[in-house]
Amino acid sequence: MSLDEAFRTRYRDEDAPVAIADNATLRTLLDHRSVRAYLPEPLDAGIIETLVAAAQSAPSSSNLQVWSVVAVQNPARKARLAALAGNQQPIVEAPLLLVWLIDFDRLTQIG
């Protein structure tokens, strides 16, 4: 698919932006899709730690890493969080929900 076709597919419109140059970054962004269907099996050991380690490797402002993450697997807790998030069914169905929080207390502890 040409980049112009990818833009038209993304925007479902003939008035979509015209691709000025084809490159890997544009392709990656235009090819992105969200999949909200999950397998019922629990995650393998080490998956959560690997995901958090990858997130910690992402850049942040001044590399402050002012966030914490809470892994939620308990069905009742996921249901409560789903209700708070507008009854989003994928939250209930996902075997694991990672909740990312801004955590300025980390700076206080470091300082």
N, C-alpha and C positions, 0 to 999 in steps of 0.2 A: 504494500500500500504506500502510495506517495505521501509525503508530509502534508501536502494540501488536502489529500483525501482524509488523512488522520485528523486534521483540523475540522473538516466538514463533518466527520463522524462524531467528533467530540462535541461540536456545537449544534449539530443537526440543522445546519442552516447554510444556504449558499453564500450568505454574507459573512462567513467565518473569516478570521484573519488569514492573510496570505502568507505562506511560509517564505521567509527571506533566505533561509539557508537550512539545509538538513544537517542535524548533528545529533549525537547520542543523547545529550541532555534533553533536548526537545522530544525526542522519541520516547525516552523513559517517562517523562511527565505526561505525554499524551497517551501512552499505553497503559497508564496506571488504572487499575480497577479495584474497587473494594468488594471483597467477598465476605459475606456475612452468613456463611453456612459452616458449621463446625462438626467435626467427628466427635462421637461420644466418648472416645477413649481418653483416659487421663494422659497428661504429658509425660514424656520420658524424664528420668532423673537428669538434672543439670540444665534443662531447657530454660527455666526461669532465670537461673544465674547467668546463662549465656545471653539472654535477651537484655537483662539489666546491664551486663558488662558492655554490650554493644551500645546501649543508650549512653552509658557513661563515657564512651569514646567519642560521642558526638560533640561538636563545639558548643559552647555556651558563652554568654556575655562575660568577658574577663575570666573565663574558665571557672566561674564560681560554683557551678553545679548546685544551685540552690533549689534542689528538688529531692523529693523522696518518692518511693514507689511502694504501693501496697498491693500484694498479690491476693486476690479474692477468689476462692474456689468453693466456698460454702454456698449451697444453693439458696438458703434463706437470705443471706447477706447480698448475694447478687440480685435477688428479687427486690429487695429494699432499694438497692442502688438503681435498678432499672426503673422503679417507680419514680424515684427522684429525677431521673433523666428522661421523663416523658414516656414512660412505659415502653422503652426500647427492648423488644424481644431478643435481639442478638446478645444483649448483656446477660439475659437469663440462660440462653442456649450455649453460650461459650463455656468451655470447660474451665477457662481461666480468664479473669479480668484483671488487667493491670491498671491501677488507678494512680495517675501521676499527680503529685501535689507540689505546689510551691512551698518551700520549706526554708524561710529566712532564719529560723532558729539555728540552723546549721552554721550560719555565719556568726551568730552570737556565741555558739559553743567554740568555734575555732578562734574567735577574737578574744 
